[in-house]
Amino acid sequence: MRLLYLKLVFRLSARSLSCTEIADDRAKVIRLKALYDTLETTNNASTILFRWVPTPTLIRKLWATKHVYDMLSEVVSERVASCLAREDTLQKLLDAGDDQYTAVGVGFPILVFATSDPV
């Protein structure tokens, strides 16, 4: 039951806090969830205190972070290039005059924080 709850929270967070391109694509949502699960499981005391030590856990964490960033960056680039306006968080950031890097930089932590396990 708890796993179902966490999946539902993630889907709702992805729908409300990300962009339409990700929220409407089930494969991207599943991939994003897997990457966030990797980020959550690799967050421990050793990866926070000893960031300079290249442990396998730290490498998995960096790999997952890069892939999430790449996914969001690709979506932002496509949205800017297409000049298509949508009703979502990404569009609000772009309409406010934020550049692509700010949109990805704001969207990434919001999704991570909103989908983290509250318990």
Summary of the structure (lengths in Angstrom):
residues: 119
radius of gyration: 15.1
end to end distance: 14.3
largest distance: 43.7
contacts: 318
relative contact order: 0.16
helix: 76%
strand: 0%
